[in-house]
Amino acid sequence: MSNPSALDPAIAARLKRDAAGLVVAVVQQYDTDEVLMVGWMDDEALHRTLTTGRATYWSRSRGEYWVKGATSGHAQYVKSVALDCDADSLLVKVDQIGAACHTGDRTCFDAGVLEVSS
């Protein structure tokens, strides 16, 4: 991960990161509220997301930044980013072009509903 970041220090001071310096980002379609995916951001990924308008994440498996859609064409154009009340997660509202999931599906949350007992 890149250090230091150009993220606004006022925003950086508010973030509560995990041991790896990451914050979870829940990604939602801005006009339908459909939950699309979950990604991870460090300060630099958040800075890039806020300044470019393109969703940028930190890949924990590859150890590098990635811009959603850079290779697939399935881009996420950022409409808003909100910090939750504990400052340990982000809600990223996007206009999703094409599939959000690496499997080619629109959402990562279509692998089956788990049964809840009443």
C-alpha positions in Angstrom: 0.0 0.0 0.0 1.1 3.5 -0.7 2.3 5.7 2.1 1.9 8.6 2.7 -1.4 9.4 0.9 -2.7 12.7 -0.5 -6.0 12.0 1.3 -7.3 15.1 3.0 -5.9 14.9 6.6 -9.3 15.8 8.1 -10.8 12.7 6.4 -7.7 10.5 7.2 -8.0 11.5 10.9 -11.6 10.2 11.1 -10.9 6.7 9.6 -10.7 3.7 11.8 -8.6 1.2 9.8 -8.1 -2.5 10.4 -4.6 -3.9 11.3 -3.7 -3.8 7.6 -4.7 -0.2 7.3 -7.9 -0.9 5.4 -11.5 0.1 5.6 -14.3 -2.0 4.1 -16.3 -0.3 1.3 -19.8 -1.5 0.6 -20.8 -0.6 -2.9 -24.3 0.2 -3.9 -26.1 1.2 -7.1 -26.9 4.9 -6.5 -30.4 4.9 -8.0 -31.8 1.5 -7.0 -29.9 0.9 -3.7 -28.9 -2.6 -5.0 -25.9 -3.8 -3.1 -23.3 -4.7 -5.7 -20.1 -5.8 -3.9 -17.7 -5.2 -1.1 -14.1 -4.0 -1.5 -11.3 -2.6 0.6 -9.7 0.8 0.6 -6.7 2.3 2.2 -6.1 6.1 2.4 -4.7 6.3 -1.1 -7.5 4.2 -2.7 -10.1 6.5 -1.0 -8.1 9.6 -2.2 -8.1 8.3 -5.7 -11.8 7.4 -5.5 -12.7 10.9 -4.3 -10.5 12.8 -6.7 -11.1 10.8 -9.9 -14.7 9.8 -9.5 -13.8 6.2 -10.4 -14.0 3.5 -7.7 -10.5 2.4 -6.7 -9.7 -0.4 -4.3 -6.8 -2.2 -2.7 -6.6 -5.8 -3.7 -5.6 -7.9 -0.7 -4.8 -10.9 -2.9 -2.7 -9.1 -5.5 -1.3 -6.4 -3.2 -2.0 -3.6 -5.6 -4.6 -0.9 -6.4 -7.2 -1.5 -9.0 -9.7 0.7 -10.7 -13.0 -1.1 -11.1 -13.5 -1.6 -14.9 -10.0 -0.7 -16.0 -9.6 -4.0 -17.7 -13.2 -5.4 -17.9 -14.9 -2.2 -19.0 -17.4 -2.7 -16.1 -16.7 0.7 -14.5 -18.1 2.2 -11.4 -18.7 6.0 -11.6 -18.8 7.3 -8.1 -21.9 9.4 -7.1 -21.2 9.7 -3.3 -19.1 8.3 -0.5 -20.3 8.2 3.1 -18.5 7.2 6.3 -20.5 5.2 8.8 -21.0 6.2 12.4 -18.0 4.2 13.7 -15.8 5.5 10.9 -14.7 2.0 10.1 -16.7 1.4 6.8 -17.6 3.3 3.7 -20.8 3.3 1.6 -19.8 4.0 -2.0 -22.8 4.8 -4.2 -21.9 4.3 -7.9 -23.4 4.1 -11.3 -22.3 0.6 -12.2 -21.7 -0.1 -15.9 -22.0 -3.8 -16.6 -21.2 -6.5 -14.1 -19.9 -5.6 -10.6 -18.8 -9.1 -9.7 -15.6 -10.8 -11.0 -17.9 -13.8 -12.0 -19.6 -11.6 -14.6 -22.8 -11.2 -12.6 -24.4 -7.9 -11.9 -24.0 -8.3 -8.1 -21.7 -10.4 -5.9 -24.7 -11.2 -3.7 -26.6 -13.6 -5.9 -25.0 -16.8 -4.8 -28.1 -17.9 -2.9 -30.1 -16.8 0.0 -29.2 -18.5 3.3 -32.2 -19.8 5.2 -33.0 -18.1 8.5 -34.9 -20.0 11.1 -37.8 -18.2 12.8 
